[in-house]
Amino acid sequence: MAVPQTIVPRDLTLALAGAEERLQIVLGLPEGDGHTLLASRQWTVPGQSVRFLIPGLKAVLDEFGIDASAISRIGCVRGPGSFTGLRLVLAAAEGIAAARSLPLAGMDHLPLLAAGPGPLLSGPLHVLTYARRGLVYMQSFNCPDLAEIAPLDALTLDQAAARMAAIGPAAHLVGSGLRKNGTFFAELAEANPGYRLLGANFDNPTPEVLLAAACRAEYSRESIEPIYVRPSDAEANLDEIAAKRGLDPVDARRKLDALRNT
């Protein structure tokens, strides 16, 4: 009996996500006019992406007997989300791309989350992810076509509630912001019977959604520009941090502005 010929995967699309607590790696294999999901791995490792990303990717490639030369393009979630997680994943994508002269593409986090349940719903869908205590990233979409109806912003919980009320009395809500502010959103839903809170299974994009977005993305040789939306905690508290270190807060902010413009 003839032994089936083993096909060595090539021309792969690599999709990376680490905007929140979950780190995700997806490999897609070109097939016809699209891509087939070849492999995916994910770990819930807040603040520890650096320990898992490169070893995890190498392990996946090793399973297929290939190395990074089989990757042709890299799509990476660019935020908003954890400042540390975003920097680590984007730096890894940049490093792999630089070594292999590969094109890069950035993907926006909240539209990816909307793309999970959105096609199965109708009406407004509010995506709310955790930004920091008492603050969420929010973006709103119309379902099932996922047209944006309110832009991405960083809002307090009360501001988010006011924006939702202005859009209408009925909507679906999704994202880590619901879990991190459970009491607030449970009371909001109780006071607004038209609101439906979706479960934690939608708090991260599926591998299929990540791969589809990476295949649609526009690639270039330019670096991926992260989306932060709000100042980092260090920037927001710069005056206090500078004072504790015996520095002039005004001089510290001037130096920070100079670094930003370098």
C-alpha positions as CSV (number, residue, x, y, z in Angstrom):
1,M,0.0,0.0,0.0
2,A,1.3,3.4,-0.9
3,V,2.3,5.7,1.9
4,P,0.6,9.1,1.8
5,Q,3.0,11.9,1.0
6,T,3.6,14.3,3.8
7,I,3.0,18.0,2.9
8,V,5.4,20.4,4.6
9,P,3.4,23.6,5.5
10,R,4.7,26.8,3.8
11,D,3.6,30.4,3.2
12,L,1.9,30.5,6.6
13,T,0.1,33.4,8.2
14,L,0.9,33.9,11.9
15,A,-1.6,35.7,14.0
16,L,-0.7,36.9,17.5
17,A,-2.9,38.4,20.3
18,G,-1.9,39.5,23.8
19,A,-4.0,42.6,24.5
20,E,-5.5,41.2,27.7
21,E,-4.7,38.3,30.0
22,R,-4.8,35.6,27.3
23,L,-1.9,35.1,24.9
24,Q,-2.9,33.5,21.6
25,I,-0.9,32.1,18.7
26,V,-2.6,31.0,15.4
27,L,-1.1,29.6,12.3
28,G,-3.1,29.6,9.0
29,L,-2.3,27.6,5.9
30,P,-3.3,29.1,2.5
31,E,-5.9,27.0,0.7
32,G,-7.9,28.2,-2.4
33,D,-9.0,31.8,-1.9
34,G,-8.7,31.6,1.9
35,H,-6.8,30.0,4.8
36,T,-7.2,26.8,6.8
37,L,-6.5,27.0,10.5
38,L,-3.4,24.8,10.9
39,A,-2.8,25.2,14.6
40,S,-3.5,27.4,17.6
41,R,-2.3,27.7,21.2
42,Q,-3.4,29.9,24.0
43,W,-2.4,30.6,27.6
44,T,-4.0,32.8,30.3
45,V,-0.7,34.3,31.5
46,P,-1.2,38.0,32.6
47,G,2.1,39.8,32.6
48,Q,4.0,36.7,31.6
49,S,3.7,36.6,27.8
50,V,7.4,36.8,27.3
51,R,7.9,33.4,29.0
52,F,5.4,31.7,26.6
53,L,5.3,33.4,23.3
54,I,8.6,32.4,21.5
55,P,8.9,29.0,23.2
56,G,5.2,28.3,22.4
57,L,5.6,29.3,18.8
58,K,8.8,27.2,18.4
59,A,7.0,24.2,19.9
60,V,4.1,24.5,17.4
61,L,6.5,24.8,14.4
62,D,8.5,21.9,15.7
63,E,5.4,19.7,15.7
64,F,5.2,20.2,12.0
65,G,8.9,19.8,11.4
66,I,9.3,23.4,10.2
67,D,10.8,26.6,11.4
68,A,10.1,30.4,11.1
69,S,11.1,30.3,7.5
70,A,7.6,28.8,6.8
71,I,6.0,32.0,8.0
72,S,5.2,34.6,5.2
73,R,3.3,37.3,7.1
74,I,2.4,38.3,10.7
75,G,-0.8,39.9,11.9
76,C,-0.7,41.1,15.5
77,V,-3.4,42.6,17.7
78,R,-2.3,46.2,18.4
79,G,-4.6,47.2,21.2
80,P,-6.0,48.7,23.2
81,G,-5.3,46.6,26.3
82,S,-2.5,45.8,28.7
83,F,0.4,48.1,28.0
84,T,2.9,45.4,29.0
85,G,1.2,42.7,27.0
86,L,0.9,44.8,23.9
87,R,4.6,45.8,24.0
88,L,5.8,42.3,24.5
89,V,3.7,40.8,21.7
90,L,4.4,43.6,19.3
91,A,8.1,43.4,20.0
92,A,8.1,39.7,19.3
93,A,6.2,40.2,16.0
94,E,8.7,42.9,15.0
95,G,11.7,40.7,15.9
96,I,10.4,37.7,13.9
97,A,9.5,40.0,11.0
98,A,12.9,41.7,11.0
99,A,14.8,38.4,11.0
100,R,12.9,37.1,8.0
101,S,12.0,40.4,6.3
102,L,8.3,39.7,6.6
103,P,5.4,42.1,6.2
104,L,3.3,43.1,9.3
105,A,-0.3,44.1,9.9
106,G,-2.0,45.4,13.0
107,M,-5.5,44.2,14.1
108,D,-7.8,46.2,16.5
109,H,-8.9,44.3,19.6
110,L,-12.5,45.4,20.2
111,P,-13.7,44.7,16.6
112,L,-12.2,41.2,16.9
113,L,-14.4,40.7,20.0
114,A,-17.4,42.0,18.3
115,A,-16.8,39.6,15.4
116,G,-17.4,36.6,17.6
117,P,-21.1,37.0,18.7
118,G,-22.0,39.9,16.4
119,P,-23.0,38.0,13.2
120,L,-25.6,36.1,15.3
121,L,-27.2,39.1,16.9
122,S,-29.3,42.1,15.8
123,G,-29.1,45.7,17.1
124,P,-26.4,47.4,19.1
125,L,-23.5,45.5,20.6
126,H,-21.3,47.3,23.1
127,V,-17.8,45.9,23.6
128,L,-16.3,46.9,26.9
129,T,-12.9,45.7,28.0
130,Y,-11.0,46.4,31.2
131,A,-8.7,49.4,31.1
132,R,-7.9,49.9,34.8
133,R,-10.0,50.3,37.9
134,G,-13.2,52.1,37.2
135,L,-12.3,52.6,33.5
136,V,-13.2,50.6,30.4
137,Y,-12.4,50.7,26.7
138,M,-15.6,50.9,24.8
139,Q,-16.6,50.6,21.1
140,S,-20.1,50.0,19.8
141,F,-21.3,48.2,16.7
142,N,-24.6,47.4,14.9
143,C,-25.3,43.8,14.4
144,P,-25.2,41.6,12.4
145,D,-23.2,43.8,9.9
146,L,-20.8,45.1,12.6
147,A,-20.9,48.7,11.4
148,E,-19.4,51.0,14.0
149,I,-22.0,53.2,15.7
150,A,-19.8,54.7,18.5
151,P,-16.0,55.0,18.3
152,L,-13.3,53.5,20.5
153,D,-12.8,55.5,23.7
154,A,-11.6,55.1,27.3
155,L,-14.5,55.9,29.6
156,T,-15.5,55.7,33.2
157,L,-18.2,53.3,34.1
158,D,-20.8,56.1,34.4
159,Q,-19.7,57.6,31.0
160,A,-20.0,54.1,29.4
161,A,-23.5,53.8,30.8
162,A,-24.5,57.2,29.5
163,R,-23.2,56.4,26.0
164,M,-25.2,53.2,26.0
165,A,-28.3,55.0,27.1
166,A,-27.9,57.5,24.3
167,I,-27.7,54.7,21.7
168,G,-30.9,53.0,22.9
169,P,-32.7,50.9,25.5
170,A,-31.8,47.5,24.1
171,A,-28.3,46.1,23.4
172,H,-25.9,43.3,24.0
173,L,-22.8,43.8,26.1
174,V,-19.6,41.8,25.9
175,G,-16.0,41.9,27.1
176,S,-13.7,41.7,30.1
177,G,-15.0,45.0,31.4
178,L,-18.2,43.2,32.5
179,R,-16.2,40.7,34.5
180,K,-13.9,43.2,36.2
181,N,-16.8,45.4,37.1
182,G,-19.4,42.7,37.8
183,T,-21.5,44.5,40.4
184,F,-21.9,47.7,38.3
185,F,-23.0,45.9,35.1
186,A,-25.3,43.5,36.9
187,E,-27.1,46.5,38.5
188,L,-27.1,48.3,35.1
189,A,-28.7,45.3,33.4
190,E,-31.3,45.0,36.2
191,A,-32.2,48.6,35.8
192,N,-32.3,48.3,32.0
193,P,-34.2,45.0,31.0
194,G,-33.2,45.5,27.4
195,Y,-29.6,44.9,28.1
196,R,-28.2,41.4,27.7
197,L,-24.8,40.6,29.2
198,L,-22.9,38.0,27.2
199,G,-20.8,35.3,28.9
200,A,-17.0,35.2,29.5
201,N,-16.6,32.8,26.6
202,F,-16.7,35.8,24.3
203,D,-14.0,37.8,26.2
204,N,-11.3,36.6,23.8
205,P,-11.4,36.2,20.0
206,T,-11.6,32.7,18.7
207,P,-8.6,31.3,16.7
208,E,-10.9,31.4,13.6
209,V,-11.8,35.0,14.1
210,L,-8.1,35.9,14.6
211,L,-7.0,34.1,11.5
212,A,-9.8,35.6,9.4
213,A,-8.8,39.1,10.5
214,A,-5.2,38.4,9.8
215,C,-6.0,37.2,6.3
216,R,-8.0,40.4,5.6
217,A,-5.5,42.7,7.0
218,E,-3.4,45.1,5.0
219,Y,0.3,44.3,5.3
220,S,3.4,46.4,4.9
221,R,7.0,46.6,5.9
222,E,6.3,49.3,8.4
223,S,6.2,48.8,12.2
224,I,2.8,48.2,13.8
225,E,1.5,51.3,15.6
226,P,0.0,50.3,18.9
227,I,-3.4,51.6,20.1
228,Y,-3.2,52.8,23.7
229,V,-6.2,55.2,23.8
230,R,-5.4,56.4,27.3
231,P,-2.1,57.4,29.0
232,S,-0.3,54.7,30.9
233,D,-0.6,54.7,34.7
234,A,3.0,55.9,34.9
235,E,2.2,58.9,32.7
236,A,-1.0,59.7,34.5
237,N,0.8,59.6,37.9
238,L,4.1,61.2,36.7
239,D,3.9,64.2,39.1
240,E,3.6,61.9,42.1
241,I,6.2,59.5,40.9
242,A,8.7,62.3,40.2
243,A,8.1,63.9,43.6
244,K,8.8,60.6,45.4
245,R,12.1,60.4,43.6
246,G,13.1,63.9,44.4
247,L,12.6,65.2,40.8
248,D,10.9,68.3,39.6
249,P,7.5,67.2,38.2
250,V,7.6,69.9,35.5
251,D,11.1,68.9,34.4
252,A,10.1,65.2,34.4
253,R,7.1,65.9,32.2
254,R,9.2,68.0,29.8
255,K,11.7,65.1,29.5
256,L,8.8,62.7,28.8
257,D,7.5,64.9,26.1
258,A,10.9,65.1,24.5
259,L,11.2,61.3,24.5
260,R,7.8,61.0,22.9
261,N,8.9,63.3,20.1
262,T,12.2,61.6,19.5
